Amino acid sequence: MIKTRANRILIAFTKETSTTSHLFTTRTSNTSLTFTTGRISTSKTFTKEASIAAMSLQQGQTAPATYLQRRQAVAAPRLQQCQAVAAMLL
């Protein structure tokens, strides 16, 4: 009787551990995917804006440099969030 009860407890514990592990893996995977997607999106946007600013500067315009500075200021908090998520995943 004690052995049967111990086996039931062990089975229940094994199922609980398995479920918890699965949920943790899924959440980690989702976070990683979101982090990667955000990082690629930010990188593409910043590269595109930097090339527009560079072309405008070559034509003698100075306003795009200010625009680029504003975009960098907007991107800084996003970069910090990405770095925080990366630190948690490592």
N, C-alpha and C positions, 0 to 999 in steps of 0.2 A: 504494500500500500504506500509506504513512504517512497519507494523507488518510483512508482507510477506518478505520484504527485511531483516528485523532483523532475521527472521527465517532462511533465506538463509545464512546469515553471521554466525549464530550460528551453522548451519549444517556444513558449510565449516570449521569452527574453530574446531568443534568436530572431523571431519575426520582428520584434520591436527594433532591434539593432539594425536589421536589414532595411526596414522602412526608413529609419532615421538616416542611415547611410545613403540611401537612394535620394531622399529629399535634400540632403546636404550636397550631394553630387549635382543634382539638378540645379539647385540655387547657385552653386559655384559656376557651373557651366553657363547659366543664363547671365550671371554677372560678368563673366569673362567675355561672352559674346557681345553684351552691351558695351563694355569697355572698349573692345576691339573696334566695333562699329563706330562708336563716337570718336575714337582716335583717328580712324581713317577719314571720317567725314570732316573733322576739324583740320586735319592735315591738308586735304584737298582744297578746302575753302581758303585756308591761309595761303597756300601756294598760288592759287588763282589770284587772290587779291594782291599778293606780293608781285606777281608778274605784271598785273595791271598798273600797279604803282610804279614799277621800274620802267615800263613803256612810257608812262606819262612824264616821268622825270627826264627821260631821254629827250622828250619833246620840249623841255624847258618849263614844264608846269610844276608848281610847288605844292598845290593843294593835296594831291594824293598822298604825300608823305604824312600829312596830318590825318588823313583818312586811315592810313595804315596804322598809325599810332592808336587811333580810336579802336580799330579792330583788334590790335594786340591787347589793349586794355580789356576789351570784352572777352577775349580768348583766355586771359590769364586765370580767371576763376575756374573755367572749364578744365584747363590744364592741371590746376591744383586738385580738382575732383578726380581726374583720371589718375594722377599720381597717388592719391589716397587709396583709391580702389586697387591699384597695382600693388601698393604696400601691403594691403590686407590679403591679397591673393598669394603673395610671396611669403 
